[in-house]
Amino acid sequence: MSSAPSLLLVDDDEAFRTRLGRALGERGYAVTLAGSVDEALALATEAPEFAVLDLRMPGASGLELLSALKAQDPNTRVVMLTGYGSISTAVEATRRGAAVYLTKPVDADAVHRALSGDAAPPAVEPETPTLARAEWEYIHRVLHDCGDNISEAARRLGLHRRSLQRKLQKYPPPR
């Protein structure tokens, strides 16, 4: 039996999941990888000591998996990762039991510090994104949810397709 602490890593980005899983394995964790919430629930027959969860995945969200893992074992230390950081999702993740909320891109050292409890809370309040930045992130999240189908994203956003195309040609605004 392994004395390494068990870690469940769930992210829909296979390359990121594989790299981070390998790096955390080198740091002494017994890593189990999953690409979706359903796959993670099937693999987590015993509650892991640690979990690193992506917030936004196809199908069920990381928040739903967080709730399920905490119901299974309230002592599981969960780190929530997201590429679409917002104050409301950070609050919701913390309310459901996440110990730390990190925005991507993130490296293995930052995740390891968060898992071990060495992640110091930020000294200052997180900076509120500009309206232009929030709009840009929202548009790209909707586009991703539509499988990069511009026509469908435009319909969901209530925009003309050409207007959406013009917005997508712009670079992301500064934070």
C-alpha positions in Angstrom: 0.0 0.0 0.0 1.3 3.4 -1.0 2.0 6.1 1.7 1.7 8.8 -0.9 -1.4 11.1 -0.4 -4.1 10.4 -2.9 -5.0 13.2 -5.4 -7.8 13.4 -7.9 -7.0 15.7 -10.8 -10.0 16.6 -13.0 -9.6 18.8 -16.1 -11.0 18.6 -19.6 -7.8 19.8 -21.2 -5.9 16.6 -21.7 -2.4 18.1 -22.2 -2.7 20.3 -19.1 -4.1 17.4 -17.0 -1.3 15.1 -18.1 1.5 17.7 -17.5 0.1 18.8 -14.1 -0.6 15.2 -13.0 3.0 14.2 -13.9 4.4 17.2 -12.0 2.3 16.6 -8.9 3.3 12.9 -9.0 6.9 14.0 -8.9 6.1 16.0 -5.8 4.9 12.9 -3.9 1.2 12.5 -4.7 -0.5 9.3 -5.9 -2.4 11.0 -8.8 -5.6 9.8 -10.5 -6.6 11.7 -13.6 -10.1 12.3 -15.0 -11.3 14.3 -17.9 -14.9 14.9 -16.8 -17.1 14.9 -13.7 -18.7 11.6 -14.6 -15.3 9.9 -15.1 -14.1 11.4 -11.8 -17.1 10.2 -9.9 -16.6 6.7 -11.3 -12.9 6.7 -10.2 -13.5 8.2 -6.8 -15.0 5.2 -5.1 -12.9 6.1 -2.1 -12.6 9.8 -1.2 -9.2 11.2 -2.1 -7.2 13.2 0.4 -6.8 16.0 -2.2 -8.5 17.1 -5.3 -7.7 19.6 -8.0 -10.8 20.4 -10.1 -11.4 22.5 -13.2 -14.4 24.7 -12.7 -15.8 24.7 -16.3 -16.0 21.4 -18.1 -18.4 20.0 -20.7 -21.4 18.5 -18.9 -21.5 18.9 -15.2 -19.3 21.6 -13.6 -16.5 21.4 -11.2 -18.7 22.9 -8.5 -21.1 19.9 -8.7 -18.1 17.5 -8.4 -16.8 19.6 -5.4 -20.1 19.2 -3.7 -20.1 15.4 -4.4 -16.6 15.0 -3.1 -17.3 17.0 0.1 -20.4 14.9 0.7 -18.3 11.8 0.4 -15.6 13.1 2.7 -15.7 16.6 4.2 -11.9 16.4 4.9 -10.9 16.3 1.2 -8.8 19.4 0.5 -10.0 20.8 -2.8 -8.2 23.3 -5.0 -10.5 24.8 -7.7 -8.9 25.9 -11.0 -10.5 28.1 -13.7 -9.6 30.0 -16.8 -12.7 32.2 -16.3 -12.1 33.7 -12.8 -14.7 35.8 -11.3 -15.5 36.9 -7.8 -18.9 35.1 -7.8 -17.5 31.7 -8.8 -14.7 32.1 -6.2 -17.3 32.8 -3.5 -19.4 29.9 -4.6 -16.5 27.5 -4.7 -15.4 28.6 -1.3 -18.9 28.3 0.0 -19.1 24.7 -1.2 -15.8 23.8 0.5 -12.9 24.6 -1.8 -9.8 25.5 0.2 -8.2 27.5 -2.5 -9.3 29.0 -5.8 -6.6 29.5 -8.5 -6.9 31.0 -12.0 -5.2 29.5 -14.9 -2.5 29.6 -16.1 -1.1 28.0 -13.0 2.0 25.9 -12.4 2.6 22.8 -10.4 4.4 24.7 -7.6 1.4 26.9 -7.0 -1.0 24.0 -6.9 1.4 22.1 -4.6 1.5 25.1 -2.2 -2.3 25.3 -2.3 -2.6 21.6 -1.5 -0.2 21.7 1.4 -1.8 24.8 2.8 1.2 27.0 2.2 -0.7 29.3 -0.2 -0.8 32.6 1.5 -4.0 34.5 1.0 -3.6 37.5 -1.3 -2.5 40.6 0.6 -4.8 42.8 -1.4 -8.3 42.4 -2.7 -8.4 40.8 -6.1 -8.6 43.4 -8.8 -12.0 43.9 -10.4 -11.7 43.4 -14.2 -12.7 46.2 -16.5 -16.1 45.9 -18.2 -14.3 45.4 -21.5 -12.3 42.5 -20.0 -15.4 40.9 -18.4 -17.3 41.2 -21.7 -14.3 39.6 -23.6 -14.1 36.7 -21.1 -17.9 36.1 -21.3 -18.0 36.1 -25.1 -15.1 33.6 -25.2 -16.8 31.4 -22.6 -20.0 31.4 -24.5 -18.1 30.7 -27.7 -16.3 27.8 -26.1 -19.7 26.4 -24.7 -21.0 26.5 -28.3 -18.1 24.4 -29.6 -16.6 27.5 -31.3 -19.7 27.9 -33.5 -19.8 31.6 -34.1 -23.4 31.6 -35.4 -24.7 29.7 -32.4 -22.7 31.9 -30.0 -24.1 35.1 -31.7 -27.6 33.7 -31.3 -27.1 33.0 -27.5 -25.5 36.4 -27.0 -28.2 38.2 -28.9 -25.7 39.7 -31.4 -25.5 39.8 -35.1 -22.9 37.2 -36.4 -20.8 39.9 -38.0 -20.8 42.0 -34.8 -19.6 39.0 -32.9 -16.9 38.4 -35.5 -15.6 41.9 -35.1 -15.5 41.6 -31.4 -13.6 38.3 -31.7 -10.9 40.0 -33.9 -9.9 42.3 -31.0 -7.2 41.4 -28.6 -8.1 40.8 -25.0 -8.3 44.1 -23.1 -6.0 44.5 -20.1 -7.1 43.3 -16.7 
